[in-house]
Amino acid sequence: MHTAEVIIIGGGIVGSSIAYHLTASGCKDVLVIERETAQGKGSTGKSMGGVRAQFSTPVNIQMSLYSIPFYASFDDLLGYPAGYRPQGYLFCATDEKHIAYLRTNYQKQIAMGLKDVRLISADEIRGMFPQLRSDDIIGGSFCSTDGFVDPYSAMIGFMTSAADHGAKLWKNTQVTGIIRDTKGIAGVETTRGTVSAGKVVNAAGAWAKSIADMVGVNLPVEPLRRMLVPTEPFDQFPHSAPMIIDMSNGFHFRPEALGFLLAWNDPEETTGYKMDFDPAFVEKILIRAAERVPVFENLAVNPKRAWAGLYEMTPDHHPILGEAPGVPGFFLANGFSGHGVMHAPATGKILADLILTGKSDLIDTSLLTLSRFAEGKTIHETAVL
Ligand SMILES: Cc1cc2nc3c(=O)[nH]c(=O)nc-3n(C[C@H](O)[C@H](O)[C@H](O)COP(=O)(O)OP(=O)(O)OC[C@H]3O[C@@H](n4cnc5c(N)ncnc54)[C@H](O)[C@@H]3O)c2cc1C
């Protein structure tokens, strides 16, 4: 019979960060269970790796205010690389409504303590990136400490550091059931046998709902396909560029290796476990790319290198964190709605605090409980890319 103090279901970046933060707080008897033969085969390995504090709700801004400085010191702190590159996020507004929206967000971000964000003029954007078609750009906002990380590397760093301090990782092992007793959680059933534990964390990403179903908890997390298109090497746009967001249609891109990584969230996409890349997407995104960056007409793309992955969406685009109501010992770290990489450090800290002490000072955790949906206390994030 195997035992652990805490079992984490899912070895993506969220489960790995929770394992790291638990061991860093002195809880060594942690078992991470991952059904795939390798980590990163869920959403983490498909991510664009963007990290930003430019959100519209205070709680998301707070999660970033912990997470981005954490990524900045990750290599020193953990001894493994996260690949943080503070190249910024540049939102380009093409409409007065966008400007008003960015201004409101900017005021919230400054009030929360973000120092590196500023509203910028259309002329400044033109000066920074003359390659952009800017006749309709009327201003924007830029935060220099936003940027990118290498999600796979950060996930491995978290898990390896946790393992250095006592945590275990079982790969190729599926959790098939959760065992309850009169007190709450008693353990899990897996394809490698039963493991007893009084605390179990659901960190199963886009598959979290099926784990919650095992204890009769209804989790409003739905998978939604997102597709990314990497380009072949391209040197007609600077590789020092930030993530650039065209607010007229949501097209965004960032430098990646010798080329660029192109993203656009098709509003016609529907929920479901669709993991296949749709080749028709290439034309849709290249049209939008060349509209905003005329030299992108010269981009070469190999559709075989493009990929699709899953966002894990909640109705209000905020994560669900903390102990599930009515199931003592069953903790949720789910529903990041496309922000799980950038918020993994804060999530790890919050979950470790809640598991070990029952409270966390990092955010007001009552805002992100599962019960907010039943109680009509949702808080909507609109800055979702
Ligand atoms: C195209 C794309 C671009 C994105 N861009 C960004 C971005 O720029 N910035 C950002 O912050 N986020 C981004 N995201 C979102 C981000 O990738 C996710 O929010 C994050 O990876 C979630 O991490 P996770 O550990 O919760 O989930 P996952 O990485 O999916 O890990 C969950 C793990 O649980 C395992 N699992 C599931 N069921 C079981 C079971 N029964 N037993 C055992 N194991 C199980 C799975 O195999 C999986 O490995 C993007 C996502 C996609 C798809």
The ligand as an ORCA input file, in Angstrom:
! r2SCAN-3c Opt
* xyz 0 1
  C      -2.268     27.253    -27.773
  C      -2.179     27.648    -26.321
  C      -1.535     28.838    -25.975
  C      -1.464     29.220    -24.639
  N      -0.782     30.359    -24.318
  C      -0.637     30.705    -23.017
  C       0.145     31.839    -22.667
  O       0.675     32.548    -23.524
  N       0.295     32.115    -21.333
  C      -0.295     31.357    -20.353
  O      -0.142     31.659    -19.175
  N      -1.033     30.275    -20.676
  C      -1.217     29.932    -21.972
  N      -1.954     28.842    -22.300
  C      -2.663     28.124    -21.234
  C      -1.732     27.231    -20.459
  O      -1.014     26.420    -21.346
  C      -2.542     26.406    -19.471
  O      -3.389     27.252    -18.709
  C      -1.611     25.649    -18.521
  O      -0.666     24.896    -19.249
  C      -2.410     24.752    -17.605
  O      -1.502     23.959    -16.893
  P      -2.013     22.685    -16.103
  O      -0.839     22.103    -15.416
  O      -3.211     23.065    -15.309
  O      -2.575     21.731    -17.251
  P      -1.838     20.682    -18.196
  O      -0.521     21.165    -18.659
  O      -2.820     20.297    -19.239
  O      -1.558     19.470    -17.218
  C      -2.616     18.640    -16.753
  C      -2.082     17.237    -16.721
  O      -3.047     16.377    -16.096
  C      -2.880     15.098    -16.662
  N      -4.060     14.296    -16.363
  C      -5.336     14.518    -16.787
  N      -6.163     13.561    -16.296
  C      -5.387     12.727    -15.550
  C      -5.653     11.537    -14.802
  N      -6.877     11.004    -14.727
  N      -4.614     10.941    -14.149
  C      -3.355     11.462    -14.218
  N      -3.054     12.568    -14.938
  C      -4.047     13.193    -15.589
  C      -2.705     15.422    -18.146
  O      -2.092     14.354    -18.833
  C      -1.844     16.673    -18.114
  O      -0.467     16.402    -18.269
  C      -2.037     28.409    -23.623
  C      -2.679     27.225    -23.970
  C      -2.748     26.843    -25.303
  C      -3.434     25.566    -25.653
*
